[in-house]
Amino acid sequence: MPRDHKYWLYIVASLTGTLYVGMTNSIDRRIAEHKDGTFKGFASKYACDRLVHWESFDDVRKAIDSGKAVERLA
């Protein structure tokens, strides 16, 4: 039996307004990683740890395409 998958496109922000766009298959885990600093890289460097937007997708390609569209707007 096929397993249902859920993918999340999300945006986290810093207090100064820096935004980070990401994708995950576990929104709760990923936001916890942003909040406790274990998600290293750009988001950690700029303290992007406040969830400001999220969308769920059943198809990983749709989530990726949506993320690319958001990044083009920046």
C-alpha positions in Angstrom: 0.0 0.0 0.0 1.5 3.4 -0.9 2.3 5.7 1.9 0.9 9.3 1.9 3.6 11.9 1.9 3.2 15.6 2.9 5.7 18.2 2.0 5.9 21.7 3.4 7.1 25.0 1.9 7.8 27.4 4.6 9.2 30.9 5.2 10.9 31.9 8.5 12.0 35.4 9.3 14.4 37.1 11.7 13.5 40.1 13.9 15.2 42.4 11.4 13.1 41.0 8.5 15.5 38.6 6.8 13.6 35.8 5.2 14.5 32.2 4.5 12.5 29.9 2.2 12.7 26.2 2.9 11.0 22.9 2.2 10.6 19.9 4.5 8.6 16.7 5.1 8.2 17.5 8.8 7.2 21.1 9.5 7.2 20.6 13.3 10.7 19.1 13.4 12.1 21.7 11.0 10.7 24.7 12.9 12.1 23.3 16.1 15.5 23.0 14.5 15.3 26.6 13.4 14.3 27.7 16.9 17.1 25.8 18.7 19.7 26.6 16.1 20.4 23.0 14.9 19.5 23.9 11.3 22.8 25.4 10.3 23.5 27.7 7.4 21.9 31.0 6.2 18.9 30.7 8.5 21.0 30.1 11.5 23.5 32.9 10.7 20.7 35.5 10.3 18.5 34.1 13.2 15.6 33.3 10.9 13.5 31.4 13.4 10.0 32.8 13.3 7.5 30.9 11.1 5.6 33.5 8.9 4.2 31.3 6.1 3.6 27.7 5.3 1.9 25.6 2.6 1.4 21.8 2.4 1.7 19.8 -0.8 1.1 16.1 -1.6 3.7 16.2 -4.4 7.3 17.1 -3.7 7.7 18.6 -7.2 4.9 21.0 -6.6 6.5 22.1 -3.3 9.8 22.6 -5.0 8.2 24.6 -7.9 6.4 26.8 -5.4 9.6 27.5 -3.5 11.4 28.5 -6.7 8.5 30.8 -7.6 8.8 32.5 -4.1 12.5 32.9 -4.5 12.1 34.5 -7.9 9.9 37.2 -6.2 12.7 38.1 -3.8 
